Every structure is written in C-alpha cells, then in structure tokens.
C-alpha cells in the first residue's frame, strides 16, 4: 500500500449535527421530511459544480413551494456551510502522523464550491494531501467511477496500491469495483489500527 485516499465528510470532517440540521430546517420552514428529501434530491449537481449555491437553494425551495429571496438564500447557504464545517481533531492528527511517515495522501470529497473554498481558507491540514479530488472541481461525484479514476491518475498509482477510506458502504464498494482496497470508516482510532497493519 503506497497511498491512502480519504473521504472528507464523516471521516475527517463531521457530518451535520442535529443542531445544525434543525437550524437549516427552521430557516426553510415546513415539513422536515419534505425538506430533507428536497435537500438531497438536488445535491449531486451542486456537489459536482453544475450549479452554484444560489441556484441550488432556489431549486430546493421551489421543490418545497417556498418563495425565496436574496436574504433567505444567503442565510441558507451560510447555515449549510456552517453545518458541514466541524472537523474531527483525531482524524487531523492521524493525517499528520501518516504524512510524517511519508505516506502519500489523497482526498476525494463530494463538496460544493462554496464549502471547498471555506475549507481551503480555514484548514491548513489540506496541504498534507498530494491530490485533492474535490467533486466541484473534477466534475464527478462518488460513487461515479470517474471520480476515483481522476484521483488514481493524479496519484500516478495503480488501484491495488491505494487504500480508499469512506464512511459510506456504496462509495467503498464502488472503489473496490475499480480495484482499490477499501475500508469502511467507523472511528479514527479503528482506522489507525487498520493502517498499522496495511502500511509498510
């Protein structure tokens, strides 16, 4: 194993907390189940960079029958970014340890442009990644094969020399179908144990 390709959200950065989800729902109003259905049904084009934040939220609100304006759109974008911005310090420490050992690190994340820019401006540990496959910049999202293939080309490694780490089983399975080794993430400590066994 020569490189570890990391997912971001649910591995290094935390998923939305109940509080952040509630704040987003409150801004939009209406039925929570309908809100999250609209939120996720519109998300892939946003993550892929096909639409901007304002266009994404206009689509979500239209699906909910909510009239939006510039202020509400701005507030929804801000609340959404805040909800995805909490980082797990244990995972960041693991990245530092791996980089110090000379392990090649890659990142493959489904992430919209506004959130990518926020992380780049606030998270210096991103510099530890030799390759950053940000979906909004590479034009494909997990579990599309093109997303993994882009990272492999940039890493310059065959798939069998790369370990892919993600908290979603469908993403790990898609990586495995392309020949990458896969690890379904649970905790940084458990991943550290796995890596100790896998890496030279």
C-alpha positions in Angstrom: 0.0 0.0 0.0 1.6 3.3 -1.1 -1.3 5.8 -0.7 -4.4 6.4 1.3 -7.3 8.1 -0.4 -9.6 9.8 2.2 -13.2 10.8 2.1 -13.8 14.1 3.9 -17.3 14.3 5.5 -17.9 11.5 8.0 -14.2 10.7 8.2 -12.1 13.9 8.7 -14.9 16.4 9.0 -18.1 15.6 10.9 -21.5 15.1 9.4 -24.2 17.7 10.2 -25.1 17.7 13.8 -28.8 17.6 15.0 -28.4 21.3 16.0 -27.1 22.3 12.5 -29.8 20.3 10.8 -32.5 21.9 12.9 -31.2 25.4 12.2 -31.3 24.7 8.5 -34.8 23.3 8.7 -36.0 26.3 10.7 -34.8 28.7 8.1 -36.7 27.0 5.3 -39.8 26.1 7.4 -42.3 23.5 6.5 -42.2 19.7 7.0 -38.8 18.4 7.9 -39.1 15.2 5.9 -40.0 17.1 2.7 -37.2 19.5 3.4 -34.5 16.8 3.5 -35.9 15.0 0.5 -35.6 18.2 -1.5 -32.2 19.0 0.0 -30.7 15.6 -1.0 -32.5 15.2 -4.3 -30.9 18.5 -5.6 -27.5 17.9 -4.1 -25.5 16.0 -6.7 -25.5 18.8 -9.3 -24.4 21.2 -6.6 -21.6 18.9 -5.4 -20.5 18.3 -9.0 -20.2 22.1 -9.7 -23.1 22.1 -12.2 -24.9 24.8 -10.2 -24.0 27.5 -7.7 -25.2 27.8 -4.2 -28.0 30.3 -5.0 -29.2 28.1 -7.9 -29.1 25.0 -5.6 -31.2 26.7 -2.9 -33.6 28.1 -5.4 -34.2 24.6 -6.6 -34.7 23.2 -3.1 -37.1 26.0 -2.2 -39.0 25.6 -5.5 -39.4 21.8 -4.7 -40.9 22.8 -1.3 -43.1 25.5 -2.8 -41.2 28.2 -0.7 -40.8 31.7 -2.1 -37.1 32.7 -1.7 -35.3 35.9 -1.9 -31.7 37.1 -1.8 -31.6 37.3 2.0 -33.1 33.8 2.6 -30.8 32.3 0.0 -27.8 33.9 1.7 -28.9 32.7 5.1 -29.5 29.1 3.9 -26.1 29.0 2.2 -24.4 30.3 5.4 -26.2 27.8 7.7 -25.5 24.9 5.3 -21.8 25.7 5.2 -21.6 26.0 9.0 -23.3 22.6 9.4 -20.5 20.9 7.4 -17.6 22.8 8.9 -16.8 20.9 12.1 -13.6 18.9 12.0 -12.6 15.8 14.0 -9.2 16.6 15.5 -8.3 12.9 16.0 -8.6 12.4 12.2 -6.5 15.5 11.6 -3.8 14.1 13.9 -3.9 10.8 12.1 -3.3 12.7 8.8 -0.2 14.4 10.3 1.2 11.1 11.5 0.7 9.5 8.1 2.3 12.4 6.3 5.3 12.4 8.7 5.8 8.7 7.9 5.9 9.6 4.2 2.6 8.0 3.3 1.1 9.6 0.1 -2.3 11.1 1.0 -5.2 11.8 -1.3 -8.6 13.4 -0.8 -11.8 12.5 -2.7 -14.8 14.5 -1.4 -18.3 15.3 -2.6 -18.3 19.0 -1.9 -19.8 22.2 -3.5 -17.5 25.1 -4.4 -18.6 27.4 -1.6 -17.7 24.8 1.0 -14.4 23.8 -0.8 -13.3 27.5 -0.7 -14.2 27.7 3.0 -12.1 24.7 3.9 -9.2 25.9 1.8 -9.3 29.3 3.6 -9.5 27.8 7.1 -8.0 24.3 7.2 -4.2 24.3 6.7 -4.1 20.5 7.1 -5.5 20.3 3.5 -1.9 20.9 2.4 -1.0 17.4 3.5 -2.8 16.0 0.6 -0.8 15.4 -2.5 -4.0 15.1 -4.5 -7.4 16.8 -3.8 -10.3 15.4 -5.8 -13.0 17.9 -5.0 -16.1 17.0 -6.8 -17.0 20.5 -7.7 -13.6 20.9 -9.4 -13.3 17.5 -11.1 -16.8 17.3 -12.5 -17.8 14.0 -10.9 -19.0 12.7 -7.6 -18.7 9.4 -5.7 -19.7 6.7 -6.4 -19.2 7.6 -10.1 -16.2 5.7 -11.4 -14.8 8.9 -13.0 -14.2 10.4 -9.5 -11.9 7.5 -8.4 -10.2 7.3 -11.8 -9.4 11.0 -11.6 -7.6 10.5 -8.3 -5.7 7.5 -9.5 -4.4 9.4 -12.5 -3.3 12.3 -10.3 -1.7 9.9 -7.7 0.1 8.1 -10.6 -0.6 4.7 -8.9 -2.4 1.5 -9.8 -5.6 0.9 -7.8 -4.2 -2.0 -5.9 -1.6 0.3 -4.3 -4.3 2.6 -2.9 -6.5 2.3 0.2 -9.8 4.2 0.0 -11.4 5.2 3.2 -15.1 6.3 3.4 -18.0 6.1 5.8 -20.5 5.1 3.1 -20.6 1.5 2.0 -21.7 2.3 -1.5 -18.7 4.5 -2.0 -16.3 1.9 -0.7 -18.0 -0.8 -2.9 -17.6 1.4 -6.0 -13.9 1.9 -5.2 -13.5 -1.9 -4.8 -15.0 -2.5 -8.2 -12.2 -0.4 -9.7 -9.6 -2.4 -7.9 -8.8 -0.1 -4.9 -8.6 -1.6 -1.4 -11.5 -0.3 0.7 -12.1 0.5 4.3 -15.5 1.4 5.7 -14.7 4.1 8.3 -16.1 4.0 11.8 -13.6 5.9 14.1 -10.2 7.4 13.7 -8.8 5.0 16.3 -10.1 2.0 14.5 -8.7 3.3 11.2 -5.3 3.9 12.8 -5.2 0.2 13.8 -6.1 -0.9 10.3 -3.4 1.3 8.8 -0.8 0.0 11.1 -1.4 -3.4 9.6 -1.7 -2.3 6.0 1.1 0.2 5.6 4.8 -0.7 5.4 
